[in-house]
Amino acid sequence: MSVETPGAEVLQRAAGASTLLVATDFDGVLAPFESDPMDAAPLPGTIDTLRTLAALPHVHVAVVSGRDLETLRSLTGLRPDEEIVLIGSHGAESSSSAVREAMEAAAVTPDDEVTLAELRSDIETLVKEAHPEAGIEYKSAAVVVHVRGVPREVGDAAIADARRVALDHPGVKVLKGKSVLELSVSHADKGSAVTALGRHVGATSRVYLGDDVTDEDAFMRMTRPEDVTVKVGTGSTAARYRVDDEAAVAELLAELCRLASAAHVAG
């Protein structure tokens, strides 16, 4: 499968769709990674570009993340009354009622809540006693071990031990990301949530940008000829196209916005 940079013709075709959905991951796509995850900030202009896209009558926009919904809203600076849809916790949370309804089957159960509480306790003990260099992030349906900025061998050991903790809790989903290991009791995934939103808005073309393994669920679901899936950075992927980094994402979104605005005027 080709993973070349999407050219002008590809973006022009998407921009001219009768109904376009543009969805993008947050960390590593709109915002560079930081040692402290709460310091992550979108590159200047990217959120404004998304706002401009969302204001076009034939375009719908979503920001998708493993972050919980409240944190995602805080980091993006998007207000509740804005048209951009937020999808958090890998699809388990959303500002869109249509997405929430579609993902009800993947909702966290009371038994999952018990498992999560036990899991959090075990991870806290692990980090405190064996890996104090690691960080812990709490989500509504997951606990995440962060090792960004620590020596590689130290981080690898912490990730390996956290993975072993997960094995003691049946049903826990293990998601390995960039310098993170997420242990989740949610049954949701980004691909299901984004495709649900696409169905709801009647998207005839879908653009999705992501950088991590959790974005592969979306890449693998978006296989229609009209879809544009873009992997950010290196690594194997099911995406059709690739760009180098967050700066390249900002440029791609700006060009897509320009083309979509022109298509609206021409239409």
Secondary structure, 3 states (H helix, E strand, C coil): CCCECCCHHHHHHHHCCCCEEEEEECECCCECCCCCHHHCCCCCCHHHHHHHHHHCCCEEEEEECCCCHHHHHHHHCCCCCCCCEEEEHHHCEECCHHHHHHCHHHCCCHHHHHHHHHHHHHHHHHHHHCCCCCEEEEECCEEEEECCCCCHHHHHHHHHHHHHHHHCCCCCEEEEECCEEEEECCCCCHHHHHHHHHHHHCCCEEEEEECCHHHHHHHHHCCCCCCEEEEECCCCCCCCEEECCHHHHHHHHHHHHHHHHHHHHHC
